[in-house]
Amino acid sequence: MPSVTISASYGARGEQIAQAVADRLGLAFLDRAIPLRVAHRLRMSDESAASSDEHAPTVWDRFAGALSPVGTVTTATGVSPEPIEDPDAFRTETETILKRVADTTGAVFLGRAGMVVLGGRADVLRVRLDGPIEARIAQAVADGSDPATTREAQQDVDGARDHYARFFYKQRQDDARLYHLIIDSTVLPMDACVDLIVRAAQAHLANREGQTSPVSQV
């Protein structure tokens, strides 16, 4: 089934754009739903799994050895959930879910290094949303982020996402070779970004079926 993977820098409106693309293509949208399903398979608490996604740099720092591998994570609720002691099991279960969904219903996948996990598939369009740091920070503030903490959030979130790709896959998220389409979503309005991705996905699928030209011509 056709799928789209979307990798997005902080402030690039990844979640909004990915959800809109999924709606337009009639596909499921998978982001935080993935680690919750992983939690069920690994019998971890949902809170623990959600804190272990690519938005939580302290967890990935611990995986890399910067912190104790058996430490706990204190959440915004003040609860210290069950520690994640086996990052490889977490990665494997996440990959299993991505591949199973891609094999069956197809989906729009945001994050989770989907461009690597599903990178060898002809039925998957791989997209990167990015833009200059200052423009992304300004866009995040315009979208409602706290101006006082946005710069720190940008560094933390982008660092965590980069670390996820490096730690598990030895890849850089900004490597253009991982993508079919790269969009500066700080320059184009959201509707235009969605239109580009939808058209590219449709052209990519049609090209795979031998009906039209490659996605690069979209």
N, C-alpha and C positions, 0 to 999 in steps of 0.2 A: 504493500500500500504506500502511497505517496506520503512523505513527511517533510517537515522543515525544521532545521535546528537553528536557533538564534542565540548568538553570543552577544552580550551587550555590556558595555562599560557603564559605570555609575553615571547617572544623569542622562543616559542615552534613550530613556523611555522604553527600555526593553520589555517590561511587563505589559505596558499599555499596547505597544505595537504588536507583540506576540499574540496577545489575546484577540486583538482586532483581526489579525491575519487568520487565526484559527476560526473565528466566526465567519469570515469571508469564504474560507475554503471548506467549511463544514467539518472541521477536524477538532479533536479534543485538544485542550491546552494543558500541558504537563509542566509544572514547575515544582511548587512545594508538595504537590500530591505525590511526587516520587519518593522523597525521603520518608513520608508517613507510611507508604506501602512497604518500603524497606524496613521500617521499624517493626512492622507486623511480622515480616519474615524472619527478622533477626531477634524477635522478642525483646526489643528495646522499647523504652517508653517513647510515646509520640513526642514529648517535649525534648527528650534527648536527641532524637533523630532530627527534629526541626532545627535544633541549635547546631547541628553538625553539617549543615549545608554550606554552600559557598559564600554565604553572607556572614559566617562566623569565623573570623581569622584566628582567634585564639585556639580553636579546635585544630585547625590545620597546622598551626604553629606547634601544637603538642605532637601531632603526627610526625612532624619533621624532626622532633627531638629537642625542640627548644624548651618544652615543658615536660613534666613527668607523663609517661604514657598511661598512667593509671590515675591521673588527677580527675577532678570533676569540673564542671562548667557551671558557674553561677549565672542564672538567667535574670531577666528583668523582673521576674516575680519573686526573686529572692530564693528560689528553689534550686538546689544542686541536684540535677538529674543523674541518672545512671551514667557512668563514664563510658565513652566509646573506646573499647580496648583493642578492637580489631579493625583498623581502617581499610584493610584489604577486603575484608568481608563486606563492609559497607559499600566499597567501590564495586565489588563483584555483583552484589544484589542490585545496585543501581543500574549497572550495565545490563543485567538480565531483564529488568523491567523495560528499559529503553528499547532493547532489541525485540522483546516480545510484542510491545505495542507497535513498533515499526513493521513487524511481520504480519500483524493482524489488522487493526483499525487504522493505523497511521496517526500522526499527531503533529502538533507544533510543540517542539521541545525548547524550553528556555533554560540555558545554562547546563550544568551537569557535564560539561565537556562533550556535549552531544556531537559537535562537529568532528571529534576524534572517535568517539565510540561508534558512530554511524558513518564515519568518513568514507568507508569503502563501498557504500551502497549506491547504486545507480538511481534508486527511487527517493533519494533524500537531497533536498536543496539546503546548502549550508550558507548561513547569512551572518554577517557581523555588523553590529550597530556601534558606532564610535563617534568621535569628534574631539576637538581640542579640549584640554582639561578645563580651562577657564570657561569655555562655552557650556560644557556639561555641568559645571558647578552652577552657573547662572541659570541654566534650564531647570536644574533640580530645585533651586530656590523659587523659581517661577511656578514650579509644580507644587510648592507647599513645604519644602524641606526647611528646617530651621537654619537661617543664615549663619548663626553663630557656630554651628557644628558641622555645616555641610562640607567644608574643606577636609576636616578630619575624617568624616564619613566617606568621602571620595577616596582618600588614601587607604582607609581600612578595607572598604568593599572591593576596590580594584585590586588591592594587594592580596586579599583572600581568594578572589577568583583566579588571579594569575597563579597563586600558589597551588590551588587545586589542580590546574592543568599541568604545572611543572612537577608537582609531587607524584601524581598518579600516572602521568602520561609523558613526562619529559617534553612537553610542548609549550609554546608561547601562544597566548590567546591572540596576540596581535600579528601572528604569522599569516600573511595574506594567502599563502598556499593552502591553508585549511578551508578556504571559503570560495564559493562561487560568486558571491555578491557582498560588497562592503559599502555601507551607506553612512554618510555623516548625517546623523539624525538631529544635529544641532542646527543644520542649515536648512534642511527640507522640513516642511510641516509634517505632522504625524500622518495625516491622510495620504500624503504623497509617498511616504515611506511604506505604508501599508500597501498602496497600489503597486509600487515597484516589486515588493516581495511576492504579492499575489500573482502578478503577471509573470514574474520569473519562475515561480513554482509551477504555474500552468504550462509555461513554455518548456521548462525542464522535463516535466512529465511527458508532454507531447513529443519532445525530441527523443526521449527514451523509447517511445513507441514508434519512432521513425516517421513522425508526421510533420515535423517542422524544424526550424533552425535551432542552434544551441542557445542556452540561457544567456550567454554573454552578449547576444544581440538584443536583449530586452532593454 
